[in-house]
Structures are given as structure tokens and as C-alpha cells.
């Protein structure tokens, strides 16, 4: 799996909208309709819709 990257301002707002703490999540895949994220500490993977 790729390493996650720090979210951009737009992705940061999207994470907030989904009630996730942006400081704890990294972006590892950004598709046109989905965002694949990984938790910084636990390694939990999630997909959220844009």
C-alpha cells in the first residue's frame, strides 16, 4: 500500500463534513467520486464519497 499524504484544504473540509478529525487521517487515493483514507495511528482504511 502507498503511504498516505496530508490532506489539501478541500480534502480537509470534506473530512470535517464526514465528522472525521482531519489531523488523524491521510489521503492515499483520490478518485473522482471517492476518497480513500488511512488513519495515521491504527492504519484503518476507509472510503468516503465526495
C-alpha positions as CSV (number, residue, x, y, z in Angstrom):
1,X,0.0,0.0,0.0
2,X,1.1,3.5,-0.7
3,X,2.0,6.0,2.0
4,X,-0.7,8.5,2.8
5,X,-0.4,12.2,2.2
6,X,-1.5,15.2,4.1
7,X,-5.0,16.3,3.0
8,X,-5.4,19.5,0.9
9,X,-7.7,22.3,2.1
10,X,-10.6,20.9,0.0
11,X,-10.0,17.3,1.3
12,X,-9.7,18.7,4.9
13,X,-13.1,20.3,4.6
14,X,-14.5,17.0,3.1
15,X,-13.2,15.0,6.1
16,X,-14.8,17.5,8.5
17,X,-18.1,17.2,6.6
18,X,-18.0,13.4,7.3
19,X,-17.3,14.1,11.0
20,X,-13.7,12.8,10.9
21,X,-10.8,14.5,12.5
22,X,-8.6,15.6,9.6
23,X,-5.5,15.6,11.8
24,X,-5.8,11.8,12.2
25,X,-6.4,10.8,8.5
26,X,-4.1,10.7,5.5
27,X,-5.2,10.5,1.8
28,X,-3.8,7.6,-0.2
29,X,-6.1,7.6,-3.2
30,X,-8.2,10.4,-4.6
31,X,-10.7,9.3,-7.3
32,X,-13.3,11.5,-9.0
33,X,-16.1,10.2,-6.8
34,X,-14.4,8.6,-3.8
35,X,-11.6,9.4,-1.4
36,X,-9.5,6.6,0.1
37,X,-8.1,7.5,3.5
38,X,-6.0,5.7,6.1
39,X,-5.8,6.5,9.9
40,X,-2.4,7.8,11.0
41,X,-2.0,5.6,14.1
42,X,-4.2,2.5,13.6
43,X,-3.8,2.0,9.8
44,X,-7.6,1.7,9.4
45,X,-8.7,2.2,5.8
46,X,-11.9,3.9,4.8
47,X,-13.6,5.1,1.6
48,X,-15.7,8.3,1.7
49,X,-17.8,9.7,-1.1
50,X,-17.2,13.2,-2.3
